[in-house]
Amino acid sequence: MHKDQRLLDLAALLLKAAEPVSWREIQEQFAGDYGGKGEAAIRKFERDKADLLELGIPVRWVAGDEDLPAGYLIDKDEFYLPDLKLPPEDLALLYLAGSAALANGTFPYARDLAHALNKLSFAARSPGASEAAGLAARHLSSGESAPDAASRIEELSRAVAHKKRVHLVYLGAERRERTERDVEPYGLFQQGGAWYAVGFCRMRQAIRTFHVARIESLAVNAAAPRTPDFEPVEGFSLADHATRETWEYAHHAPVRCKVRLHPPLSNEVLASFGGRARVKEEGGGAVVEVDATNTEGLLRHVLGLGDGAEVLAPKDLRQRAKDALAGLAKELS
């Protein structure tokens, strides 16, 4: 039997069963695939279980008790959505938001989101549901938007979930040097429309944050795929890293930097420097002082504020700002 058909039939058997299905019953129903007493049949079944789980179908073993026999089942509470009791317009918004996330092409849990949209379609039977689910499936399969970034994020997401080491070819932010390094990825987050990975870099022997767009190639350790390669360091918090400003990423030793904000000073611009900045208001504007461990990130932020801000110190960062503005003026002339 073809694998796709076997998975479909196995899922149907377990969903229709009123009680857990024993291994013997499964062997009888799939004699050509799981028959026999050897370990090969068991390994094949375990691989099929893993594939069904990857598809969002939770097959699990339950021990017998006085009410039910031991066997395999699909947890229907986990597989089916409860009655959401949502009006059609709210369902439409859910489909729209889900489809937009898939269309973006960089959503790291695209497969799970597509499963959720299909379940919404099945549960709601609402007008337009099947069209939205079909759109989601097309985006999932085509990967037509930012395929490279989406692929890297999906691979990193799986590596984080399974605690697998990854080998990166990475383009540095400041020196633009390519380095190859092994990283133990702890988590992913999105900030300012960009995706970042956080993990322990074996080359630097420290936790580092990586801009996913600068990852030129990525390979997940293929050895022992179901065995974790690492455990995150004690006390690690992804939230602490996700709320850091870009100039607080650890790329070099701390550098004391000063930025002048010209009047009129808006609360939004001031807040953009985060809660750890030291601010001295003067003449309707302000001088902001930060300790940057990624001056390239601070430079990009200041330049993004246009003529409302300028770098005061250190001198080399101020010169880099001048050079960047001169290069932009040359391109526009």
N, C-alpha and C positions, 0 to 999 in steps of 0.2 A: 504494500500500500504506500502511495506517495505520502511524504511527511506531512504536508499541509492538510491532506485529507485525514490522516491519522490524528493530528492534533485537534482538528474540528470534531471528529467522531468521539475522541476521548473526552473533550469538554462537554459535548452533548450528553454522553453517558453519565457523567458525574452530575451535571445540572439536573437531569431528569430523575436521578435516583432519590428515593424518599429517605434513605439512610446510607451511611458510609458503605462504599463498595470495597470488598476485600481484594487483595492482590490476586487470589485465585480466580475471582470473577473477571478481573481485568484481563488476566491471561487467557481465559476462555473466550472473551469477546475479541481479543486481538492475538489469536493464536499464531498468526503469521509474523507478528512483530515481537511479542513478548513471551512467546511459548518457550518451553524448555526449562531446565532447572539450573542452567549456568548463570554466571554473573553477568554475561553479556546482555541478557534480557533486562536485568535489573538496571544496569548502567544506561541502557537505551531509554528505559522508562524515566529514570532520573533526569536524563537530558531533556526529554520531552516535557517533564514537569517544569524544569527551569525555563524552557522556551515559552510555556504557557504563562508562567509568572512574568516573563519579560513582556508578554502581550497584555498584561493586566488581568490575567485569570488566576486567582489564588488557589491553587490545589494544595491541600495539606492532609496530613495523616492525623487521625484521632484515635486515641486508645479506647477500647471497648469498656462499657460499664453495664450495669444491670438493665439499662434501657436501650442502649444501642450497641451493635457489634463494632469491632475495630475495623478500620478501613480508610479509604481515601474519599475526600469530598471537596467540593468547591464552596467556600464560605459565601453563601448567597447575600448575607448582610454586607459583606465587603465588595462583592461583585456587582450587585444591583444598587442603584441609587434609591434612597427613600423618596416618598412623595414630597417633592419640594414645595408644593402648594404655591407656585409662583404664577402670576398672571402672564399672559403671552408676551406682553411688552418687556417684562423683566427677563424672560427666557431669551427673547431676541437680543437683549443687551449682553447676556452671557455668551451667546453664540458669536456675537460681533466682537466682543473683547477677546474671546479665545481664538477666533480666526485671525484677528489682528496680530496677536502674539505669535502665532505660527507664521503668518505672512512676513513678520519682521526677519525671520530666518536665523536669529541668534538666541532664541529661547532654549535654555539647556534641557528642559524637560518636555520637549515637543511630543515625544511618544506618549507620555502620560497624559498630556493635555488632549491629544487626539483621542485617546481612550475615553477621557472624561466627556468630550463632546459627543462621542458615539453613544455613551451611556445616557447622556442628557436626551439625545435624540430618541433612544429606545424608551426611556421613561416618560418623556413628555408627549411624544407623538404630536408635536405641535407643528403648525404650518411653517414651512421653511427649515424645519429641523434637519431633514435629510440633506437638503442643499448645503446647509452650513457644515454638517459633518463631512459631506463630500468635499467641500472646499478645504476643510482641515486636512483630510487625507491627501488631497492633491499637493498641498503645501508641504506636508510631511514627506511625501515620496519624492517630490521634485527638487526640494532644496534650492529653489531658483533664486532666493534672495540671500546674499552673503553666505554662499555655501561653505567657504573655507572657515570663516569664523564660527558658523553654526556647528560644523564638524568638530572643531577644536573644543568648543564649549561642551558639546555632548560627550566627547571622549574624556575631558577633564571631570565632568560631572560623574561619569561612571567610575573614574579612578578615585574620586573623593568618596563615593559611596562604598566602594570595595576596598579602600585603603591600599591602592596599588601605586607603586612608584612610577614616575614618568620621566622620560629623557627629552629635554628641550633643546632646540637651537633658538637662542633668544637674542634679539637686537636691542642693545642697551639704549637708554633714553638720552644720556648726555654725551657719551663718547662714541655712540653709534657703532660699538664693537659687537661682533657676533661671538657668543660664547655657547659652549655645550655644557649642560649641567643636568644632574639628576636631582629631581625634586619630589618630596613627599607632600602631595597636595592635601591641604586641610579643608579648603572651602572656596566657594566662588561668590562674588557679589558684583552688583552693578552700581556704577556711580557716574553721573553726568552723561548717560547714554553709552558708556563704555563698560566692558566686562573685565574683571580682575580676578586672578587666582592668588590665593595665599597658601604658602607651605614652607616646609623646611628645605632650604637649599643646601645640598651636601657640599657644593663648591665653596659657598660662603660660610658654611657651618652656622647658619642663623636663619630665622624666619624671614622670608622676603615676600614682597607683593609683586606680581607680574601682570603687566598689561597684556591681555590676551591677543590684541591686535599685533603685538610685537613678537609673538611666538611664530617663528617661521616654519618649524616642523615639530611634531610631537609624537612620541611613541610610548604607549603604556606597556609596562613590564608584562610580558606574556607568560612568564613562568608561574605555575601554580595559580591559575586565574581566580580560584575560589578561596585562596589563602591570603590574608592581609600581609602586606610588606612592612607595615609600621603602625604605631599608635601615636596620635597627636600628643605633643608635649603637655604635661600637666598644667592646667590653668589657662590653656589657649582659649581665646574668645574671638570668634569671627566678627562679632558686632564691634569689638574694639578696633579691629582693622578696617572694617567697612565704614566707620564713622571718622576715620582719619582724613585729613586734607591731603591732597596729592603731594604737597611739599613735605609731608611728614613720613612718606614712605622711606624706608631705610636703604638709601643708595650710597651714602657717604657719611662722614662724620658731621655732626651738627655745625651749621654755619649761621651766625647771627645776621639777619637781614632786616633792612628797613625799607618801607614803602610809603611814599607820600600819596595821600588821597586828596585830590583837589576839591574845593567847594564848587557847588553845593554838595554836602555830604549826605548820602541817602543811607537809611537803615539797612537796605538790602545789600549795598556794596560793603558796608561795614561788617555785616553778618557773614558775608562770604569768606571772611578770613578765619572763621571758626571761633570757638570759645576760648582757645588757649593763646590767642594773640594778645599782645600788650598794646593798648591804644592810648595815644595822647592827642587830644583834640586841640587844634590851634587855627585861628583865623577862618573859621567856618569849614575847615577841612580837618585832616588828622594825619598823624604819622603812626604807622602800624609796624610793630616789631615782632618778628617770629624767629624761631630757631628751626631752620630748614635742614632736613636730611635728604632732600631732593630738590635742589635749586632749579632744576629744569622745570619741575612742576610748578614752582612758584612763579617762574618767569612766564610760563604760558598763561597762568592766571592773571598776572598783572597786565600782560599785553592784551588779554581778552577784555580788559576794562577800558581800553581805548585811551583817549586823552584825559580820562578821569583819574589816572594813577601813573606813577613813575617810580622806578627803583632808585633808591638813594645809596644803599650799601648792601654788600661790599662792592668795591670798585669793579672787580672782574664781572660781577653779575650785571652791574649798570652798563658796562661796555657791551656785554652780550645783548642786552636789551636794545642799545643803540644800533648795533650791527643788524639785529633782526628787523628793526624799523627801517633802516637804510635799505636793506635788501627788499623789503616790501614796497618801499617807495620807488625803487628802481624798476620793479616788476610792473608797477601801475603806471609808470611814466611812458 
